[in-house]
Amino acid sequence: IFPSSLLSITKLLIMRSFTILAAAACATGFADAAFQQAVPSTTLAASRSAPTTALYEYIPSGFTKASWGQFKSKEQKKKDEQAKKNLGRMGPKGFQSRSFQSFQEALERGEATHLLPVENAKKRIASGELKPQDIPYMQRGGAWDNSDVKGAKKKNWLSSDKDYASGGFKKSQSVSILGEGKGLDWTGRQAKTGPTQGVKLGKNYKAPNVAQIKGGATEQKPKKKMFGLF
């Protein structure tokens, strides 16, 4: 085949490709126009404006929508009341505790005992068998000295209780692995305490041997021998 014939065949193939693409585009346009005419405009607008998702409220089994709302508002009210008391200042949230040191001192003096949970506390209080102050303060969500119960006899505060309440509780919140204090100087930025530091030693310092410590004599280096044998 001569180059001129090859060029003519290539042009012919290109023209046919363009013709096929143009025919396909026209057919697609006619199909879209026919579809739009077949479907009413109101139907298309409704399908475009319809929401794609729907939101539903979760209601646990056994609740109605009204009872579930009442339950949530009641629980939120309890949380708000607990937040006002600020019970987490000197112990876990939910009750106001004393330090273990104060409890141990009161235990040795016979002013405190180990508290155990009471079963059916609400029923026994309602029947008059027990009083609110008979329920451990951790169980009823109160204070260790019964200050949360009206008419109850208040427990005696020791000097360690006063120190703990006036800010001593912060010592127990230390991040030290030793329990209290600043903790270990991981970064080396804390002020040095303890025995005074001696003279700083240089990089080439060598510790003295026993002979140097006892007699002050300098270390004698062994004589070099031929081949290490003689």
Biotite code that builds the C-alpha atoms (Angstrom):
import biotite.structure as struc

atoms = struc.array([
    struc.Atom([0.000, 0.000, 0.000], chain_id="A", res_id=1, res_name="ILE", atom_name="CA", element="C"),
    struc.Atom([1.324, 3.431, -0.942], chain_id="A", res_id=2, res_name="PHE", atom_name="CA", element="C"),
    struc.Atom([1.529, 6.188, 1.610], chain_id="A", res_id=3, res_name="PRO", atom_name="CA", element="C"),
    struc.Atom([-1.141, 8.217, -0.170], chain_id="A", res_id=4, res_name="SER", atom_name="CA", element="C"),
    struc.Atom([-3.607, 5.297, -0.055], chain_id="A", res_id=5, res_name="SER", atom_name="CA", element="C"),
    struc.Atom([-2.848, 4.707, 3.677], chain_id="A", res_id=6, res_name="LEU", atom_name="CA", element="C"),
    struc.Atom([-3.538, 8.364, 4.430], chain_id="A", res_id=7, res_name="LEU", atom_name="CA", element="C"),
    struc.Atom([-6.889, 8.204, 2.592], chain_id="A", res_id=8, res_name="SER", atom_name="CA", element="C"),
    struc.Atom([-7.968, 5.108, 4.533], chain_id="A", res_id=9, res_name="ILE", atom_name="CA", element="C"),
    struc.Atom([-7.050, 6.774, 7.860], chain_id="A", res_id=10, res_name="THR", atom_name="CA", element="C"),
    struc.Atom([-9.109, 9.898, 7.025], chain_id="A", res_id=11, res_name="LYS", atom_name="CA", element="C"),
    struc.Atom([-12.048, 7.723, 6.063], chain_id="A", res_id=12, res_name="LEU", atom_name="CA", element="C"),
    struc.Atom([-11.947, 5.836, 9.375], chain_id="A", res_id=13, res_name="LEU", atom_name="CA", element="C"),
    struc.Atom([-11.772, 9.094, 11.353], chain_id="A", res_id=14, res_name="ILE", atom_name="CA", element="C"),
    struc.Atom([-14.762, 10.550, 9.520], chain_id="A", res_id=15, res_name="MET", atom_name="CA", element="C"),
    struc.Atom([-16.807, 7.404, 10.155], chain_id="A", res_id=16, res_name="ARG", atom_name="CA", element="C"),
    struc.Atom([-15.979, 7.563, 13.900], chain_id="A", res_id=17, res_name="SER", atom_name="CA", element="C"),
    struc.Atom([-17.151, 11.171, 14.127], chain_id="A", res_id=18, res_name="PHE", atom_name="CA", element="C"),
    struc.Atom([-20.343, 10.275, 12.277], chain_id="A", res_id=19, res_name="THR", atom_name="CA", element="C"),
    struc.Atom([-21.127, 7.405, 14.689], chain_id="A", res_id=20, res_name="ILE", atom_name="CA", element="C"),
    struc.Atom([-20.511, 9.634, 17.773], chain_id="A", res_id=21, res_name="LEU", atom_name="CA", element="C"),
    struc.Atom([-22.753, 12.399, 16.412], chain_id="A", res_id=22, res_name="ALA", atom_name="CA", element="C"),
    struc.Atom([-25.561, 9.919, 15.728], chain_id="A", res_id=23, res_name="ALA", atom_name="CA", element="C"),
    struc.Atom([-25.292, 8.493, 19.272], chain_id="A", res_id=24, res_name="ALA", atom_name="CA", element="C"),
    struc.Atom([-25.455, 11.979, 20.825], chain_id="A", res_id=25, res_name="ALA", atom_name="CA", element="C"),
    struc.Atom([-28.543, 12.853, 18.849], chain_id="A", res_id=26, res_name="CYS", atom_name="CA", element="C"),
    struc.Atom([-30.239, 9.606, 19.858], chain_id="A", res_id=27, res_name="ALA", atom_name="CA", element="C"),
    struc.Atom([-29.500, 10.290, 23.575], chain_id="A", res_id=28, res_name="THR", atom_name="CA", element="C"),
    struc.Atom([-30.913, 13.806, 23.322], chain_id="A", res_id=29, res_name="GLY", atom_name="CA", element="C"),
    struc.Atom([-34.116, 12.574, 21.714], chain_id="A", res_id=30, res_name="PHE", atom_name="CA", element="C"),
    struc.Atom([-34.507, 9.894, 24.403], chain_id="A", res_id=31, res_name="ALA", atom_name="CA", element="C"),
    struc.Atom([-34.105, 12.440, 27.262], chain_id="A", res_id=32, res_name="ASP", atom_name="CA", element="C"),
    struc.Atom([-36.617, 14.776, 25.656], chain_id="A", res_id=33, res_name="ALA", atom_name="CA", element="C"),
    struc.Atom([-39.108, 11.944, 25.203], chain_id="A", res_id=34, res_name="ALA", atom_name="CA", element="C"),
    struc.Atom([-38.682, 10.871, 28.868], chain_id="A", res_id=35, res_name="PHE", atom_name="CA", element="C"),
    struc.Atom([-39.213, 14.384, 30.164], chain_id="A", res_id=36, res_name="GLN", atom_name="CA", element="C"),
    struc.Atom([-42.369, 14.710, 28.089], chain_id="A", res_id=37, res_name="GLN", atom_name="CA", element="C"),
    struc.Atom([-43.677, 11.349, 29.321], chain_id="A", res_id=38, res_name="ALA", atom_name="CA", element="C"),
    struc.Atom([-43.129, 12.169, 33.045], chain_id="A", res_id=39, res_name="VAL", atom_name="CA", element="C"),
    struc.Atom([-45.167, 15.132, 34.336], chain_id="A", res_id=40, res_name="PRO", atom_name="CA", element="C"),
    struc.Atom([-43.225, 18.063, 35.799], chain_id="A", res_id=41, res_name="SER", atom_name="CA", element="C"),
    struc.Atom([-45.112, 17.819, 39.096], chain_id="A", res_id=42, res_name="THR", atom_name="CA", element="C"),
    struc.Atom([-43.881, 14.255, 39.599], chain_id="A", res_id=43, res_name="THR", atom_name="CA", element="C"),
    struc.Atom([-40.271, 15.285, 38.985], chain_id="A", res_id=44, res_name="LEU", atom_name="CA", element="C"),
    struc.Atom([-40.542, 18.205, 41.439], chain_id="A", res_id=45, res_name="ALA", atom_name="CA", element="C"),
    struc.Atom([-42.077, 15.963, 44.097], chain_id="A", res_id=46, res_name="ALA", atom_name="CA", element="C"),
    struc.Atom([-39.324, 13.373, 43.712], chain_id="A", res_id=47, res_name="SER", atom_name="CA", element="C"),
    struc.Atom([-36.607, 16.017, 44.037], chain_id="A", res_id=48, res_name="ARG", atom_name="CA", element="C"),
    struc.Atom([-38.115, 17.650, 47.160], chain_id="A", res_id=49, res_name="SER", atom_name="CA", element="C"),
    struc.Atom([-38.852, 14.393, 49.005], chain_id="A", res_id=50, res_name="ALA", atom_name="CA", element="C"),
    struc.Atom([-36.511, 13.771, 52.029], chain_id="A", res_id=51, res_name="PRO", atom_name="CA", element="C"),
    struc.Atom([-33.996, 10.997, 51.633], chain_id="A", res_id=52, res_name="THR", atom_name="CA", element="C"),
    struc.Atom([-33.724, 10.146, 55.362], chain_id="A", res_id=53, res_name="THR", atom_name="CA", element="C"),
    struc.Atom([-36.056, 10.037, 58.356], chain_id="A", res_id=54, res_name="ALA", atom_name="CA", element="C"),
    struc.Atom([-35.110, 10.529, 62.032], chain_id="A", res_id=55, res_name="LEU", atom_name="CA", element="C"),
    struc.Atom([-36.615, 8.379, 64.785], chain_id="A", res_id=56, res_name="TYR", atom_name="CA", element="C"),
    struc.Atom([-36.309, 8.727, 68.568], chain_id="A", res_id=57, res_name="GLU", atom_name="CA", element="C"),
    struc.Atom([-34.986, 5.747, 70.514], chain_id="A", res_id=58, res_name="TYR", atom_name="CA", element="C"),
    struc.Atom([-37.419, 4.600, 73.217], chain_id="A", res_id=59, res_name="ILE", atom_name="CA", element="C"),
    struc.Atom([-36.332, 1.581, 75.328], chain_id="A", res_id=60, res_name="PRO", atom_name="CA", element="C"),
    struc.Atom([-38.582, -1.427, 75.608], chain_id="A", res_id=61, res_name="SER", atom_name="CA", element="C"),
    struc.Atom([-41.232, -1.030, 78.321], chain_id="A", res_id=62, res_name="GLY", atom_name="CA", element="C"),
    struc.Atom([-41.468, 2.768, 77.946], chain_id="A", res_id=63, res_name="PHE", atom_name="CA", element="C"),
    struc.Atom([-43.905, 4.922, 76.090], chain_id="A", res_id=64, res_name="THR", atom_name="CA", element="C"),
    struc.Atom([-42.829, 8.249, 74.631], chain_id="A", res_id=65, res_name="LYS", atom_name="CA", element="C"),
    struc.Atom([-44.399, 10.122, 77.564], chain_id="A", res_id=66, res_name="ALA", atom_name="CA", element="C"),
    struc.Atom([-42.987, 7.832, 80.300], chain_id="A", res_id=67, res_name="SER", atom_name="CA", element="C"),
    struc.Atom([-39.539, 7.890, 78.670], chain_id="A", res_id=68, res_name="TRP", atom_name="CA", element="C"),
    struc.Atom([-39.542, 11.681, 78.711], chain_id="A", res_id=69, res_name="GLY", atom_name="CA", element="C"),
    struc.Atom([-40.535, 11.735, 82.399], chain_id="A", res_id=70, res_name="GLN", atom_name="CA", element="C"),
    struc.Atom([-37.775, 9.266, 83.256], chain_id="A", res_id=71, res_name="PHE", atom_name="CA", element="C"),
    struc.Atom([-35.112, 11.343, 81.470], chain_id="A", res_id=72, res_name="LYS", atom_name="CA", element="C"),
    struc.Atom([-36.209, 14.575, 83.176], chain_id="A", res_id=73, res_name="SER", atom_name="CA", element="C"),
    struc.Atom([-36.139, 12.836, 86.576], chain_id="A", res_id=74, res_name="LYS", atom_name="CA", element="C"),
    struc.Atom([-32.606, 11.534, 86.014], chain_id="A", res_id=75, res_name="GLU", atom_name="CA", element="C"),
    struc.Atom([-31.426, 14.941, 84.842], chain_id="A", res_id=76, res_name="GLN", atom_name="CA", element="C"),
    struc.Atom([-32.857, 16.518, 87.994], chain_id="A", res_id=77, res_name="LYS", atom_name="CA", element="C"),
    struc.Atom([-30.838, 14.086, 90.143], chain_id="A", res_id=78, res_name="LYS", atom_name="CA", element="C"),
    struc.Atom([-27.649, 14.957, 88.258], chain_id="A", res_id=79, res_name="LYS", atom_name="CA", element="C"),
    struc.Atom([-28.267, 18.678, 88.726], chain_id="A", res_id=80, res_name="ASP", atom_name="CA", element="C"),
    struc.Atom([-28.784, 18.222, 92.469], chain_id="A", res_id=81, res_name="GLU", atom_name="CA", element="C"),
    struc.Atom([-25.564, 16.205, 92.787], chain_id="A", res_id=82, res_name="GLN", atom_name="CA", element="C"),
    struc.Atom([-23.635, 18.859, 90.860], chain_id="A", res_id=83, res_name="ALA", atom_name="CA", element="C"),
    struc.Atom([-24.791, 21.559, 93.289], chain_id="A", res_id=84, res_name="LYS", atom_name="CA", element="C"),
    struc.Atom([-23.455, 19.618, 96.293], chain_id="A", res_id=85, res_name="LYS", atom_name="CA", element="C"),
    struc.Atom([-19.917, 19.448, 94.862], chain_id="A", res_id=86, res_name="ASN", atom_name="CA", element="C"),
    struc.Atom([-19.362, 16.130, 96.598], chain_id="A", res_id=87, res_name="LEU", atom_name="CA", element="C"),
    struc.Atom([-16.339, 15.322, 94.492], chain_id="A", res_id=88, res_name="GLY", atom_name="CA", element="C"),
    struc.Atom([-14.263, 17.893, 96.395], chain_id="A", res_id=89, res_name="ARG", atom_name="CA", element="C"),
    struc.Atom([-13.144, 15.436, 99.064], chain_id="A", res_id=90, res_name="MET", atom_name="CA", element="C"),
    struc.Atom([-13.910, 12.061, 97.615], chain_id="A", res_id=91, res_name="GLY", atom_name="CA", element="C"),
    struc.Atom([-15.676, 10.199, 94.841], chain_id="A", res_id=92, res_name="PRO", atom_name="CA", element="C"),
    struc.Atom([-18.773, 11.885, 93.456], chain_id="A", res_id=93, res_name="LYS", atom_name="CA", element="C"),
    struc.Atom([-21.917, 10.714, 95.202], chain_id="A", res_id=94, res_name="GLY", atom_name="CA", element="C"),
    struc.Atom([-20.784, 11.069, 98.809], chain_id="A", res_id=95, res_name="PHE", atom_name="CA", element="C"),
    struc.Atom([-18.468, 13.175, 100.972], chain_id="A", res_id=96, res_name="GLN", atom_name="CA", element="C"),
    struc.Atom([-15.780, 11.076, 102.586], chain_id="A", res_id=97, res_name="SER", atom_name="CA", element="C"),
    struc.Atom([-12.989, 11.669, 105.097], chain_id="A", res_id=98, res_name="ARG", atom_name="CA", element="C"),
    struc.Atom([-9.329, 10.740, 104.855], chain_id="A", res_id=99, res_name="SER", atom_name="CA", element="C"),
    struc.Atom([-8.170, 7.247, 105.691], chain_id="A", res_id=100, res_name="PHE", atom_name="CA", element="C"),
    struc.Atom([-5.904, 8.670, 108.377], chain_id="A", res_id=101, res_name="GLN", atom_name="CA", element="C"),
    struc.Atom([-8.868, 10.327, 110.113], chain_id="A", res_id=102, res_name="SER", atom_name="CA", element="C"),
    struc.Atom([-10.923, 7.146, 109.864], chain_id="A", res_id=103, res_name="PHE", atom_name="CA", element="C"),
    struc.Atom([-8.095, 5.105, 111.388], chain_id="A", res_id=104, res_name="GLN", atom_name="CA", element="C"),
    struc.Atom([-7.693, 7.555, 114.259], chain_id="A", res_id=105, res_name="GLU", atom_name="CA", element="C"),
    struc.Atom([-11.440, 7.528, 114.948], chain_id="A", res_id=106, res_name="ALA", atom_name="CA", element="C"),
    struc.Atom([-11.476, 3.720, 114.717], chain_id="A", res_id=107, res_name="LEU", atom_name="CA", element="C"),
    struc.Atom([-8.742, 3.433, 117.363], chain_id="A", res_id=108, res_name="GLU", atom_name="CA", element="C"),
    struc.Atom([-10.627, 5.846, 119.628], chain_id="A", res_id=109, res_name="ARG", atom_name="CA", element="C"),
    struc.Atom([-13.852, 3.858, 119.279], chain_id="A", res_id=110, res_name="GLY", atom_name="CA", element="C"),
    struc.Atom([-15.648, 6.674, 117.427], chain_id="A", res_id=111, res_name="GLU", atom_name="CA", element="C"),
    struc.Atom([-15.956, 4.869, 114.089], chain_id="A", res_id=112, res_name="ALA", atom_name="CA", element="C"),
    struc.Atom([-16.662, 1.375, 112.822], chain_id="A", res_id=113, res_name="THR", atom_name="CA", element="C"),
    struc.Atom([-16.448, -0.421, 109.517], chain_id="A", res_id=114, res_name="HIS", atom_name="CA", element="C"),
    struc.Atom([-19.581, 0.261, 107.478], chain_id="A", res_id=115, res_name="LEU", atom_name="CA", element="C"),
    struc.Atom([-21.394, -2.471, 105.586], chain_id="A", res_id=116, res_name="LEU", atom_name="CA", element="C"),
    struc.Atom([-24.177, -2.016, 103.014], chain_id="A", res_id=117, res_name="PRO", atom_name="CA", element="C"),
    struc.Atom([-27.772, -2.403, 104.220], chain_id="A", res_id=118, res_name="VAL", atom_name="CA", element="C"),
    struc.Atom([-30.238, -4.487, 102.251], chain_id="A", res_id=119, res_name="GLU", atom_name="CA", element="C"),
    struc.Atom([-33.692, -3.105, 101.459], chain_id="A", res_id=120, res_name="ASN", atom_name="CA", element="C"),
    struc.Atom([-32.691, 0.224, 102.960], chain_id="A", res_id=121, res_name="ALA", atom_name="CA", element="C"),
    struc.Atom([-35.596, 2.269, 101.565], chain_id="A", res_id=122, res_name="LYS", atom_name="CA", element="C"),
    struc.Atom([-38.229, -0.213, 102.701], chain_id="A", res_id=123, res_name="LYS", atom_name="CA", element="C"),
    struc.Atom([-36.729, -0.488, 106.174], chain_id="A", res_id=124, res_name="ARG", atom_name="CA", element="C"),
    struc.Atom([-36.596, 3.297, 106.518], chain_id="A", res_id=125, res_name="ILE", atom_name="CA", element="C"),
    struc.Atom([-40.202, 3.622, 105.313], chain_id="A", res_id=126, res_name="ALA", atom_name="CA", element="C"),
    struc.Atom([-41.359, 1.003, 107.840], chain_id="A", res_id=127, res_name="SER", atom_name="CA", element="C"),
    struc.Atom([-39.542, 2.804, 110.674], chain_id="A", res_id=128, res_name="GLY", atom_name="CA", element="C"),
    struc.Atom([-37.143, -0.054, 111.338], chain_id="A", res_id=129, res_name="GLU", atom_name="CA", element="C"),
    struc.Atom([-34.130, 2.128, 110.487], chain_id="A", res_id=130, res_name="LEU", atom_name="CA", element="C"),
    struc.Atom([-33.384, 5.835, 110.350], chain_id="A", res_id=131, res_name="LYS", atom_name="CA", element="C"),
    struc.Atom([-31.602, 7.553, 107.431], chain_id="A", res_id=132, res_name="PRO", atom_name="CA", element="C"),
    struc.Atom([-28.456, 8.036, 109.523], chain_id="A", res_id=133, res_name="GLN", atom_name="CA", element="C"),
    struc.Atom([-28.326, 4.259, 110.086], chain_id="A", res_id=134, res_name="ASP", atom_name="CA", element="C"),
    struc.Atom([-27.601, 3.772, 106.395], chain_id="A", res_id=135, res_name="ILE", atom_name="CA", element="C"),
    struc.Atom([-23.889, 4.118, 105.496], chain_id="A", res_id=136, res_name="PRO", atom_name="CA", element="C"),
    struc.Atom([-23.225, 7.548, 104.019], chain_id="A", res_id=137, res_name="TYR", atom_name="CA", element="C"),
    struc.Atom([-21.679, 6.002, 100.903], chain_id="A", res_id=138, res_name="MET", atom_name="CA", element="C"),
    struc.Atom([-24.880, 4.054, 100.247], chain_id="A", res_id=139, res_name="GLN", atom_name="CA", element="C"),
    struc.Atom([-27.286, 6.925, 100.855], chain_id="A", res_id=140, res_name="ARG", atom_name="CA", element="C"),
    struc.Atom([-25.086, 9.445, 99.018], chain_id="A", res_id=141, res_name="GLY", atom_name="CA", element="C"),
    struc.Atom([-24.412, 11.727, 101.977], chain_id="A", res_id=142, res_name="GLY", atom_name="CA", element="C"),
    struc.Atom([-21.597, 12.902, 104.249], chain_id="A", res_id=143, res_name="ALA", atom_name="CA", element="C"),
    struc.Atom([-19.524, 10.903, 106.715], chain_id="A", res_id=144, res_name="TRP", atom_name="CA", element="C"),
    struc.Atom([-20.449, 13.220, 109.629], chain_id="A", res_id=145, res_name="ASP", atom_name="CA", element="C"),
    struc.Atom([-24.244, 12.887, 108.995], chain_id="A", res_id=146, res_name="ASN", atom_name="CA", element="C"),
    struc.Atom([-24.494, 16.583, 108.138], chain_id="A", res_id=147, res_name="SER", atom_name="CA", element="C"),
    struc.Atom([-26.779, 15.655, 105.231], chain_id="A", res_id=148, res_name="ASP", atom_name="CA", element="C"),
    struc.Atom([-29.455, 14.180, 107.540], chain_id="A", res_id=149, res_name="VAL", atom_name="CA", element="C"),
    struc.Atom([-31.683, 16.659, 109.377], chain_id="A", res_id=150, res_name="LYS", atom_name="CA", element="C"),
    struc.Atom([-31.968, 15.974, 113.098], chain_id="A", res_id=151, res_name="GLY", atom_name="CA", element="C"),
    struc.Atom([-29.194, 13.374, 113.121], chain_id="A", res_id=152, res_name="ALA", atom_name="CA", element="C"),
    struc.Atom([-26.370, 13.511, 115.630], chain_id="A", res_id=153, res_name="LYS", atom_name="CA", element="C"),
    struc.Atom([-23.262, 14.930, 113.990], chain_id="A", res_id=154, res_name="LYS", atom_name="CA", element="C"),
    struc.Atom([-20.038, 12.967, 114.276], chain_id="A", res_id=155, res_name="LYS", atom_name="CA", element="C"),
    struc.Atom([-16.973, 14.518, 115.886], chain_id="A", res_id=156, res_name="ASN", atom_name="CA", element="C"),
    struc.Atom([-14.379, 16.166, 113.650], chain_id="A", res_id=157, res_name="TRP", atom_name="CA", element="C"),
    struc.Atom([-10.747, 15.392, 114.478], chain_id="A", res_id=158, res_name="LEU", atom_name="CA", element="C"),
    struc.Atom([-7.879, 17.776, 113.818], chain_id="A", res_id=159, res_name="SER", atom_name="CA", element="C"),
    struc.Atom([-6.878, 15.592, 110.866], chain_id="A", res_id=160, res_name="SER", atom_name="CA", element="C"),
    struc.Atom([-10.406, 15.998, 109.449], chain_id="A", res_id=161, res_name="ASP", atom_name="CA", element="C"),
    struc.Atom([-10.079, 19.782, 109.628], chain_id="A", res_id=162, res_name="LYS", atom_name="CA", element="C"),
    struc.Atom([-6.660, 19.693, 107.961], chain_id="A", res_id=163, res_name="ASP", atom_name="CA", element="C"),
    struc.Atom([-8.012, 17.424, 105.243], chain_id="A", res_id=164, res_name="TYR", atom_name="CA", element="C"),
    struc.Atom([-11.053, 19.627, 104.605], chain_id="A", res_id=165, res_name="ALA", atom_name="CA", element="C"),
    struc.Atom([-9.056, 22.874, 104.566], chain_id="A", res_id=166, res_name="SER", atom_name="CA", element="C"),
    struc.Atom([-6.899, 21.759, 101.659], chain_id="A", res_id=167, res_name="GLY", atom_name="CA", element="C"),
    struc.Atom([-5.025, 18.701, 102.841], chain_id="A", res_id=168, res_name="GLY", atom_name="CA", element="C"),
    struc.Atom([-7.066, 16.550, 100.470], chain_id="A", res_id=169, res_name="PHE", atom_name="CA", element="C"),
    struc.Atom([-4.996, 17.949, 97.616], chain_id="A", res_id=170, res_name="LYS", atom_name="CA", element="C"),
    struc.Atom([-1.985, 15.963, 98.846], chain_id="A", res_id=171, res_name="LYS", atom_name="CA", element="C"),
    struc.Atom([-3.875, 12.758, 98.136], chain_id="A", res_id=172, res_name="SER", atom_name="CA", element="C"),
    struc.Atom([-4.436, 13.945, 94.581], chain_id="A", res_id=173, res_name="GLN", atom_name="CA", element="C"),
    struc.Atom([-0.700, 13.983, 93.861], chain_id="A", res_id=174, res_name="SER", atom_name="CA", element="C"),
    struc.Atom([0.498, 12.332, 90.675], chain_id="A", res_id=175, res_name="VAL", atom_name="CA", element="C"),
    struc.Atom([3.507, 10.960, 92.518], chain_id="A", res_id=176, res_name="SER", atom_name="CA", element="C"),
    struc.Atom([3.967, 7.204, 92.427], chain_id="A", res_id=177, res_name="ILE", atom_name="CA", element="C"),
    struc.Atom([5.049, 7.534, 96.060], chain_id="A", res_id=178, res_name="LEU", atom_name="CA", element="C"),
    struc.Atom([1.532, 8.611, 97.121], chain_id="A", res_id=179, res_name="GLY", atom_name="CA", element="C"),
    struc.Atom([2.209, 12.214, 98.099], chain_id="A", res_id=180, res_name="GLU", atom_name="CA", element="C"),
    struc.Atom([4.653, 14.950, 97.197], chain_id="A", res_id=181, res_name="GLY", atom_name="CA", element="C"),
    struc.Atom([6.037, 16.315, 93.970], chain_id="A", res_id=182, res_name="LYS", atom_name="CA", element="C"),
    struc.Atom([6.918, 12.955, 92.545], chain_id="A", res_id=183, res_name="GLY", atom_name="CA", element="C"),
    struc.Atom([10.089, 11.881, 90.800], chain_id="A", res_id=184, res_name="LEU", atom_name="CA", element="C"),
    struc.Atom([12.066, 14.493, 88.867], chain_id="A", res_id=185, res_name="ASP", atom_name="CA", element="C"),
    struc.Atom([11.610, 12.938, 85.444], chain_id="A", res_id=186, res_name="TRP", atom_name="CA", element="C"),
    struc.Atom([12.696, 16.076, 83.573], chain_id="A", res_id=187, res_name="THR", atom_name="CA", element="C"),
    struc.Atom([15.498, 17.213, 85.920], chain_id="A", res_id=188, res_name="GLY", atom_name="CA", element="C"),
    struc.Atom([13.971, 20.679, 86.348], chain_id="A", res_id=189, res_name="ARG", atom_name="CA", element="C"),
    struc.Atom([12.962, 20.471, 90.004], chain_id="A", res_id=190, res_name="GLN", atom_name="CA", element="C"),
    struc.Atom([15.077, 22.077, 92.728], chain_id="A", res_id=191, res_name="ALA", atom_name="CA", element="C"),
    struc.Atom([17.649, 19.694, 94.163], chain_id="A", res_id=192, res_name="LYS", atom_name="CA", element="C"),
    struc.Atom([17.187, 18.680, 97.783], chain_id="A", res_id=193, res_name="THR", atom_name="CA", element="C"),
    struc.Atom([19.013, 16.326, 100.120], chain_id="A", res_id=194, res_name="GLY", atom_name="CA", element="C"),
    struc.Atom([22.764, 15.924, 100.717], chain_id="A", res_id=195, res_name="PRO", atom_name="CA", element="C"),
    struc.Atom([25.030, 18.578, 99.237], chain_id="A", res_id=196, res_name="THR", atom_name="CA", element="C"),
    struc.Atom([26.548, 17.753, 95.920], chain_id="A", res_id=197, res_name="GLN", atom_name="CA", element="C"),
    struc.Atom([30.308, 17.304, 95.651], chain_id="A", res_id=198, res_name="GLY", atom_name="CA", element="C"),
    struc.Atom([32.687, 18.623, 93.048], chain_id="A", res_id=199, res_name="VAL", atom_name="CA", element="C"),
    struc.Atom([31.589, 17.988, 89.502], chain_id="A", res_id=200, res_name="LYS", atom_name="CA", element="C"),
    struc.Atom([33.774, 15.405, 87.795], chain_id="A", res_id=201, res_name="LEU", atom_name="CA", element="C"),
    struc.Atom([35.145, 15.733, 84.305], chain_id="A", res_id=202, res_name="GLY", atom_name="CA", element="C"),
    struc.Atom([34.512, 13.447, 81.404], chain_id="A", res_id=203, res_name="LYS", atom_name="CA", element="C"),
    struc.Atom([37.942, 11.740, 81.680], chain_id="A", res_id=204, res_name="ASN", atom_name="CA", element="C"),
    struc.Atom([37.674, 11.099, 85.418], chain_id="A", res_id=205, res_name="TYR", atom_name="CA", element="C"),
    struc.Atom([38.692, 7.621, 86.590], chain_id="A", res_id=206, res_name="LYS", atom_name="CA", element="C"),
    struc.Atom([37.749, 6.259, 89.987], chain_id="A", res_id=207, res_name="ALA", atom_name="CA", element="C"),
    struc.Atom([40.766, 5.566, 92.280], chain_id="A", res_id=208, res_name="PRO", atom_name="CA", element="C"),
    struc.Atom([41.691, 2.006, 93.114], chain_id="A", res_id=209, res_name="ASN", atom_name="CA", element="C"),
    struc.Atom([42.081, 0.555, 96.614], chain_id="A", res_id=210, res_name="VAL", atom_name="CA", element="C"),
    struc.Atom([45.840, 1.226, 96.829], chain_id="A", res_id=211, res_name="ALA", atom_name="CA", element="C"),
    struc.Atom([45.358, 4.881, 95.966], chain_id="A", res_id=212, res_name="GLN", atom_name="CA", element="C"),
    struc.Atom([42.638, 5.289, 98.574], chain_id="A", res_id=213, res_name="ILE", atom_name="CA", element="C"),
    struc.Atom([44.665, 3.652, 101.360], chain_id="A", res_id=214, res_name="LYS", atom_name="CA", element="C"),
    struc.Atom([48.179, 4.939, 100.763], chain_id="A", res_id=215, res_name="GLY", atom_name="CA", element="C"),
    struc.Atom([47.770, 7.691, 98.253], chain_id="A", res_id=216, res_name="GLY", atom_name="CA", element="C"),
    struc.Atom([50.274, 5.963, 95.957], chain_id="A", res_id=217, res_name="ALA", atom_name="CA", element="C"),
    struc.Atom([49.911, 6.345, 92.254], chain_id="A", res_id=218, res_name="THR", atom_name="CA", element="C"),
    struc.Atom([48.942, 3.350, 90.246], chain_id="A", res_id=219, res_name="GLU", atom_name="CA", element="C"),
    struc.Atom([51.954, 1.472, 88.848], chain_id="A", res_id=220, res_name="GLN", atom_name="CA", element="C"),
    struc.Atom([51.477, 0.353, 85.326], chain_id="A", res_id=221, res_name="LYS", atom_name="CA", element="C"),
    struc.Atom([52.876, -3.130, 84.543], chain_id="A", res_id=222, res_name="PRO", atom_name="CA", element="C"),
    struc.Atom([56.015, -3.226, 82.424], chain_id="A", res_id=223, res_name="LYS", atom_name="CA", element="C"),
    struc.Atom([55.541, -4.197, 78.849], chain_id="A", res_id=224, res_name="LYS", atom_name="CA", element="C"),
    struc.Atom([57.042, -7.587, 77.956], chain_id="A", res_id=225, res_name="LYS", atom_name="CA", element="C"),
    struc.Atom([58.205, -8.903, 74.628], chain_id="A", res_id=226, res_name="MET", atom_name="CA", element="C"),
    struc.Atom([55.316, -10.558, 72.868], chain_id="A", res_id=227, res_name="PHE", atom_name="CA", element="C"),
    struc.Atom([53.507, -10.545, 76.238], chain_id="A", res_id=228, res_name="GLY", atom_name="CA", element="C"),
    struc.Atom([55.589, -13.539, 77.413], chain_id="A", res_id=229, res_name="LEU", atom_name="CA", element="C"),
    struc.Atom([59.017, -12.263, 78.520], chain_id="A", res_id=230, res_name="PHE", atom_name="CA", element="C"),
])
